[in-house]
Amino acid sequence: MAVLLKRGRVVDPQVGLDTVADVIVRDGRIVEIGSDLTIPKGVTIECAEKVIVPGLVDIHTHLREPGFEYKEDVATGTRAAAHGGFTAVCAMPNTKPVCDTGSAVRFLTERARAVGLVRVHVIGACTAGQRGEALAEIGDMVAEGAVAFSDDGHGIVDSGMARLVMDYAKQFSTTVISHCEDSALVKKGVVNEGEVSTRLGLPGWPAAGEEVMVARDLALAELTGCRVHLAHLSTARSLELVREAKSRGLSVTCEVTPHHLFLDETALDGAYDTNLKMNPPLRTPADREALVAGLLDGTVDAIATDHAPHAPHEKALEFELAPFGTTGLETALPLVVTNLVTPGVLGWADLVRVMAIGPRAALGLPEMRLEPGAVADLTVIDPEARVEVSPALFESRSANSAFLGMQLLGRASEVLVEGRFALRNGKVVD
């Protein structure tokens, strides 16, 4: 099928492109970018006042399948991804059973091929059952297509095991994604340790519970030479450690989430809203400002959603008992446009850098570029579209969003995955 995207602002800093142009897609690839282009037959989409960028990718998504399909599954999760403007997601391994074998990677890959609307890259576990005691089948998972390895949801507390994981992963030239949580320090913490935890009478989670593990894993990355990606960093000190490590040439990247960029612990009040309970917790306003600064100076490589859907009955529990996490696939782009692009904090090229280029580079995923011959994974953004964050918005099976009730600006209108519409005129294409 041929598709002509007319008169959009085409932005891709990888090829030095930021101009109003037409884009022709045919047989899954970009065939021409220029002015006043036409096609003899096919689909023409008017993109005036819209922005065309390389397909967005989320490298931190919980699809929940297998084992927790009542929260989310591959079909609903990839619908949510398309609705949010993403052409690809990376699925975390903390499922039931844990994705820690080659056969588990193969299952998810085949399931995504059968029912997924966007690309699904599989992340395998570092240790068997994510228990931190023995290596998972890393070699077999690499052979089945796993793109990285993580015990996300659990920090690997044993430093010797963490080193062994990195040593082994390095042999396969793959990436270890570190969940930086020292459980001995965190204990039963549920919110940032400090004034707010004291006021609300909730167990505190000290910033050091993250920062100690960041420092350790950076030291192990230097020792082993393994490529390490630090997930969902939340404190100013964590970013300082990454900045210093990068200045010394370590092969390290990091991500931040929209909820840590745009919310802080002051959002917590006497309502004890469990949608604001996430791992790591919301930190101080100063930490939040440091994360934004890290985006601007290039310390942060990627915005990742940490999309963590939960059923209503789970989030209805008392704050201490409710599970950690917020959905994120369908609000990430509007939040970035509203809070960073529209006010001029970031430009469109910066958005592409942290939501398309940087995430792929961090995990060694194939590049997506806006140039003739490239695979046509594209996101078309309407910067003026209004978004009301309510349960009715979501294609996800769950609606446990930390941003419910907000009015945002900017959303995807079209998503093409290898030239096929996954989203058209803001509606998911089945």
C-alpha positions as CSV (number, residue, x, y, z in Angstrom):
1,M,0.0,0.0,0.0
2,A,1.2,3.5,-0.8
3,V,0.8,6.3,1.7
4,L,1.4,10.0,1.1
5,L,1.8,12.2,4.2
6,K,1.3,15.8,2.9
7,R,2.8,19.0,4.2
8,G,3.9,17.9,7.6
9,R,6.8,19.3,9.6
10,V,9.4,16.5,9.1
11,V,11.9,16.3,12.0
12,D,14.8,13.9,12.3
13,P,18.1,15.2,13.7
14,Q,19.8,12.0,12.6
15,V,19.7,13.2,9.1
16,G,19.6,16.9,9.8
17,L,16.0,17.2,8.8
18,D,13.5,19.8,10.1
19,T,11.4,21.2,7.3
20,V,7.9,21.1,5.9
21,A,7.7,18.3,3.4
22,D,5.7,15.4,1.9
23,V,6.6,11.8,2.7
24,I,5.8,8.9,0.4
25,V,5.7,5.3,1.9
26,R,5.4,2.3,-0.2
27,D,5.8,-1.4,0.5
28,G,6.8,-0.7,4.1
29,R,9.6,1.8,3.3
30,I,10.0,5.5,2.8
31,V,10.6,6.0,-0.9
32,E,10.7,9.8,-1.2
33,I,10.7,13.0,1.0
34,G,10.2,16.3,-0.8
35,S,7.8,19.0,-1.9
36,D,4.6,18.8,-3.9
37,L,4.8,15.0,-4.2
38,T,1.9,12.9,-5.5
39,I,1.0,9.2,-5.8
40,P,-1.2,7.7,-8.5
41,K,-3.1,5.6,-6.0
42,G,-3.1,4.9,-2.3
43,V,-3.9,6.9,0.9
44,T,-3.2,10.6,1.3
45,I,-3.1,12.0,4.8
46,E,-3.1,15.8,5.2
47,C,-0.4,16.7,7.8
48,A,-0.4,20.5,7.8
49,E,0.3,21.8,11.3
50,K,1.4,18.3,12.3
51,V,4.9,16.9,13.0
52,I,6.2,13.7,11.4
53,V,9.0,12.0,13.4
54,P,10.7,8.6,13.4
55,G,8.5,6.1,15.3
56,L,8.6,6.5,19.0
57,V,9.8,3.5,21.1
58,D,9.2,2.7,24.8
59,I,12.0,0.6,26.2
60,H,10.3,0.0,29.6
61,T,6.8,-1.6,29.2
62,H,5.0,-4.1,31.3
63,L,2.7,-6.1,29.0
64,R,1.9,-8.5,31.9
65,E,1.5,-11.6,29.6
66,P,1.8,-14.4,30.5
67,G,0.3,-14.7,34.0
68,F,-1.3,-11.3,34.6
69,E,-3.6,-10.9,31.7
70,Y,-6.3,-9.5,33.9
71,K,-4.1,-6.3,34.1
72,E,-2.9,-6.2,30.5
73,D,-1.9,-8.5,27.6
74,V,0.0,-8.2,24.4
75,A,-3.1,-7.3,22.4
76,T,-4.3,-4.5,24.8
77,G,-0.8,-3.3,25.6
78,T,0.2,-2.8,22.0
79,R,-3.2,-1.1,21.3
80,A,-2.3,1.3,24.1
81,A,1.2,1.8,22.6
82,A,-0.2,2.6,19.2
83,H,-2.7,5.0,20.7
84,G,0.1,6.7,22.5
85,G,2.2,7.2,19.4
86,F,4.7,4.3,19.8
87,T,5.8,2.0,17.0
88,A,7.6,-0.3,19.3
89,V,7.8,-1.4,23.0
90,C,10.3,-3.4,25.0
91,A,8.5,-5.9,27.3
92,M,9.9,-6.4,30.8
93,P,10.3,-10.0,32.1
94,N,8.5,-9.9,35.4
95,T,5.6,-12.0,34.3
96,K,4.3,-15.4,35.6
97,P,6.3,-17.4,34.9
98,V,9.2,-15.0,34.6
99,C,10.7,-14.6,31.1
100,D,14.0,-16.3,32.0
101,T,14.3,-19.0,29.3
102,G,14.7,-19.1,25.5
103,S,11.3,-20.8,25.2
104,A,9.7,-17.9,27.2
105,V,11.2,-15.4,24.8
106,R,10.0,-17.4,21.9
107,F,6.5,-17.5,23.3
108,L,6.2,-13.8,23.7
109,T,7.8,-13.1,20.3
110,E,5.3,-15.4,18.6
111,R,2.4,-14.0,20.6
112,A,3.4,-10.4,19.6
113,R,3.6,-11.5,16.0
114,A,0.1,-12.9,16.2
115,V,-1.8,-10.2,18.0
116,G,0.5,-7.2,18.5
117,L,-0.2,-3.9,16.7
118,V,3.3,-2.5,17.2
119,R,6.7,-4.1,17.4
120,V,7.5,-6.0,20.6
121,H,11.1,-6.4,21.7
122,V,11.6,-8.9,24.5
123,I,13.7,-8.3,27.5
124,G,14.8,-11.4,29.4
125,A,15.5,-11.8,33.1
126,C,19.1,-11.6,34.4
127,T,18.6,-14.3,37.1
128,A,16.4,-17.4,37.3
129,G,13.0,-16.4,38.5
130,Q,14.4,-12.9,39.2
131,R,15.5,-14.3,42.6
132,G,19.1,-13.0,42.3
133,E,20.6,-16.4,43.0
134,A,21.5,-18.0,39.7
135,L,22.0,-16.9,36.2
136,A,19.0,-17.1,33.8
137,E,19.4,-18.7,30.4
138,I,21.0,-15.6,28.9
139,G,22.6,-17.4,25.9
140,D,19.4,-19.2,24.9
141,M,17.4,-16.0,25.3
142,V,19.8,-14.1,23.1
143,A,19.5,-16.8,20.5
144,E,15.7,-16.4,20.6
145,G,16.0,-12.6,20.1
146,A,16.0,-11.0,23.5
147,V,17.4,-7.5,23.2
148,A,18.5,-6.9,26.8
149,F,18.3,-8.3,30.3
150,S,16.8,-7.0,33.5
151,D,15.5,-8.2,36.9
152,D,13.2,-5.1,36.8
153,G,11.1,-4.9,39.9
154,H,14.0,-6.4,41.9
155,G,17.5,-5.1,42.5
156,I,20.2,-7.7,42.3
157,V,21.5,-7.1,45.8
158,D,24.3,-9.6,45.7
159,S,27.2,-7.7,44.1
160,G,28.9,-10.9,43.1
161,M,25.9,-12.1,41.2
162,A,25.5,-8.6,39.6
163,R,29.1,-8.9,38.4
164,L,28.5,-12.4,37.0
165,V,25.4,-11.2,35.1
166,M,27.4,-8.3,33.6
167,D,30.4,-10.6,32.7
168,Y,28.1,-13.1,31.0
169,A,26.0,-10.5,29.2
170,K,29.2,-8.8,27.9
171,Q,30.1,-12.1,26.1
172,F,26.9,-11.7,24.0
173,S,27.4,-7.9,23.4
174,T,24.0,-7.2,25.1
175,T,22.8,-4.7,27.6
176,V,22.0,-5.2,31.3
177,I,19.2,-2.9,32.5
178,S,19.7,-2.2,36.2
179,H,16.8,-1.8,38.6
180,C,18.6,0.3,41.2
181,E,17.0,-0.7,44.5
182,D,18.8,-1.8,47.6
183,S,16.1,-3.8,49.4
184,A,18.0,-3.7,52.7
185,L,17.8,0.1,52.7
186,V,14.3,0.4,51.2
187,K,12.7,-2.3,53.4
188,K,8.9,-1.6,53.4
189,G,9.2,2.0,52.1
190,V,6.3,3.2,49.9
191,V,7.0,6.9,49.5
192,N,10.1,9.1,49.5
193,E,11.6,9.3,52.9
194,G,11.3,12.8,54.3
195,E,8.8,15.4,55.2
196,V,5.9,13.9,53.2
197,S,6.4,10.4,54.5
198,T,6.4,11.7,58.0
199,R,3.3,13.9,57.5
200,L,1.3,11.0,55.9
201,G,2.6,8.4,58.4
202,L,3.9,6.1,55.6
203,P,7.1,4.1,55.5
204,G,9.8,6.1,53.8
205,W,12.0,5.0,50.9
206,P,15.4,6.8,51.2
207,A,17.0,8.3,48.1
208,A,20.1,6.3,49.1
209,G,18.2,3.1,48.4
210,E,18.6,4.0,44.7
211,E,21.8,5.9,44.8
212,V,23.9,3.2,46.5
213,M,22.9,0.7,43.7
214,V,23.6,3.3,41.0
215,A,27.1,3.8,42.3
216,R,27.7,0.1,42.6
217,D,26.4,-0.8,39.2
218,L,28.5,1.9,37.6
219,A,31.5,0.5,39.3
220,L,30.7,-3.0,38.1
221,A,30.1,-1.6,34.5
222,E,33.6,-0.2,34.7
223,L,35.0,-3.4,36.0
224,T,33.4,-5.7,33.5
225,G,33.1,-3.5,30.4
226,C,29.4,-4.5,30.1
227,R,27.0,-2.0,28.5
228,V,24.6,-1.0,31.4
229,H,21.4,1.0,31.2
230,L,19.9,2.4,34.4
231,A,16.1,2.2,34.6
232,H,13.8,4.9,36.0
233,L,16.3,7.1,37.8
234,S,14.5,9.5,40.2
235,T,17.1,11.5,42.2
236,A,19.5,14.3,41.4
237,R,22.4,12.4,42.9
238,S,21.8,9.4,40.7
239,L,22.1,11.7,37.6
240,E,25.2,13.2,39.0
241,L,26.8,9.8,39.2
242,V,25.7,9.0,35.7
243,R,27.1,12.3,34.4
244,E,30.4,11.6,36.0
245,A,30.6,8.1,34.7
246,K,29.8,9.2,31.2
247,S,32.6,11.8,31.4
248,R,35.0,9.0,32.1
249,G,33.8,7.1,29.0
250,L,31.8,4.3,30.6
251,S,29.3,2.5,28.4
252,V,26.3,3.6,30.4
253,T,22.9,5.0,29.5
254,C,19.9,6.0,31.6
255,E,16.2,6.7,31.4
256,V,13.6,8.8,33.3
257,T,9.8,8.4,33.4
258,P,7.1,11.0,32.8
259,H,5.8,10.6,36.3
260,H,9.2,11.5,37.8
261,L,9.6,14.4,35.3
262,F,6.2,15.9,35.9
263,L,5.2,14.9,39.4
264,D,6.9,15.0,42.8
265,E,6.1,14.0,46.4
266,T,4.1,17.2,47.0
267,A,1.3,15.6,44.9
268,L,0.7,13.2,47.8
269,D,-1.8,14.3,50.3
270,G,-4.4,13.0,52.7
271,A,-6.3,11.4,49.9
272,Y,-3.6,8.6,49.8
273,D,-4.1,8.2,46.0
274,T,-2.6,4.8,45.2
275,N,-2.1,5.8,41.6
276,L,0.7,8.0,42.9
277,K,2.5,4.9,44.4
278,M,5.3,3.9,42.1
279,N,8.7,2.3,42.2
280,P,10.9,4.3,42.7
281,P,8.7,6.8,44.5
282,L,8.0,10.3,43.6
283,R,10.9,12.4,44.9
284,T,11.4,16.0,45.9
285,P,10.8,19.1,43.7
286,A,14.6,19.6,43.5
287,D,15.0,16.0,42.2
288,R,12.3,16.5,39.6
289,E,14.0,19.7,38.4
290,A,17.3,17.9,38.2
291,L,15.8,15.2,35.9
292,V,14.5,17.9,33.5
293,A,18.0,19.4,33.5
294,G,19.4,16.0,32.7
295,L,17.2,15.9,29.7
296,L,18.5,19.2,28.5
297,D,22.2,18.5,29.0
298,G,22.1,15.0,27.5
299,T,22.8,13.0,30.6
300,V,19.4,11.4,30.2
301,D,19.3,9.2,27.1
302,A,15.6,8.2,27.1
303,I,12.1,9.0,28.4
304,A,10.6,5.6,29.2
305,T,7.1,5.1,30.5
306,D,7.5,2.1,32.9
307,H,3.9,1.4,31.9
308,A,2.6,-0.7,34.9
309,P,-1.1,-1.5,34.5
310,H,-3.0,-2.8,37.5
311,A,-6.6,-3.9,38.1
312,P,-9.0,-1.5,39.9
313,H,-9.4,-3.9,42.9
314,E,-5.6,-3.9,43.4
315,K,-5.2,-0.1,43.5
316,A,-8.3,0.1,45.8
317,L,-6.2,-1.4,48.6
318,E,-4.7,0.6,51.4
319,F,-1.6,2.6,50.3
320,E,0.9,0.3,51.9
321,L,-0.7,-2.8,50.4
322,A,-1.5,-1.5,46.9
323,P,0.9,-2.5,44.1
324,F,3.5,0.0,42.8
325,G,3.0,1.5,39.3
326,T,1.1,3.8,36.9
327,T,0.1,3.3,33.3
328,G,2.1,5.5,30.9
329,L,1.9,4.5,27.3
330,E,-1.0,6.8,26.4
331,T,0.0,9.8,28.4
332,A,3.8,10.0,27.8
333,L,3.7,11.9,24.6
334,P,1.0,14.4,25.6
335,L,2.8,15.1,28.9
336,V,6.1,15.8,27.1
337,V,4.4,18.0,24.5
338,T,2.4,19.9,27.2
339,N,5.2,20.4,29.7
340,L,8.3,20.6,27.7
341,V,7.8,21.2,23.9
342,T,4.9,23.7,24.0
343,P,6.7,26.0,26.6
344,G,9.9,25.8,24.6
345,V,11.9,23.8,27.2
346,L,12.6,21.1,24.5
347,G,12.4,21.4,20.7
348,W,10.9,18.8,18.5
349,A,14.4,17.5,17.6
350,D,15.0,17.0,21.4
351,L,11.8,15.0,21.7
352,V,12.9,12.8,18.8
353,R,16.3,12.4,20.6
354,V,14.8,11.2,23.9
355,M,11.8,9.2,22.6
356,A,13.0,7.7,19.4
357,I,16.8,7.9,18.9
358,G,18.2,7.6,22.4
359,P,16.0,4.7,23.5
360,R,17.0,2.6,20.5
361,A,20.7,3.4,20.9
362,A,20.6,2.4,24.6
363,L,19.5,-1.1,23.8
364,G,21.1,-1.5,20.4
365,L,17.7,-1.6,18.5
366,P,17.6,-1.0,14.8
367,E,17.7,2.7,13.9
368,M,14.6,4.3,12.4
369,R,15.5,7.3,10.2
370,L,13.5,9.6,7.9
371,E,15.2,9.0,4.6
372,P,14.5,7.2,1.4
373,G,15.0,3.4,1.8
374,A,14.4,3.4,5.5
375,V,11.8,1.2,7.2
376,A,8.6,3.2,7.5
377,D,8.1,3.3,11.3
378,L,6.6,6.8,11.7
379,T,4.7,8.8,14.3
380,V,2.6,11.8,13.2
381,I,1.9,14.2,16.1
382,D,-0.9,16.8,16.3
383,P,0.6,19.4,18.7
384,E,-2.8,21.2,19.2
385,A,-5.0,18.1,19.9
386,R,-6.5,18.3,23.4
387,V,-6.3,15.3,25.6
388,E,-8.5,14.7,28.7
389,V,-6.9,12.1,30.9
390,S,-9.9,10.0,32.0
391,P,-10.6,6.3,32.1
392,A,-12.4,6.7,28.8
393,L,-9.1,7.7,27.1
394,F,-7.4,4.4,27.6
395,E,-7.0,1.5,25.2
396,S,-5.1,-0.3,27.9
397,R,-7.0,-2.8,30.0
398,S,-6.1,-0.7,33.1
399,A,-6.6,2.9,33.9
400,N,-4.4,3.4,37.0
401,S,-2.9,6.6,35.7
402,A,-1.1,9.1,38.0
403,F,-2.4,11.9,35.7
404,L,-6.2,11.3,35.8
405,G,-8.1,14.5,35.6
406,M,-5.4,16.4,33.8
407,Q,-6.0,18.4,30.5
408,L,-3.1,18.0,28.2
409,L,-2.1,19.2,24.7
410,G,-0.7,17.1,21.9
411,R,-1.1,13.5,20.8
412,A,-0.4,11.1,18.0
413,S,-2.8,11.2,15.1
414,E,-1.2,8.5,12.9
415,V,1.2,5.7,13.6
416,L,2.7,3.6,10.8
417,V,4.6,0.3,11.6
418,E,6.5,-0.8,8.5
419,G,4.1,1.2,6.4
420,R,1.0,-0.3,8.0
421,F,-1.4,1.9,10.0
422,A,-1.6,1.1,13.6
423,L,-3.3,4.4,14.4
424,R,-5.2,6.6,11.9
425,N,-6.9,9.9,12.7
426,G,-6.3,9.2,16.4
427,K,-8.1,5.8,16.3
428,V,-6.4,2.4,16.7
429,V,-6.6,0.3,13.5
430,D,-7.4,-3.3,14.2
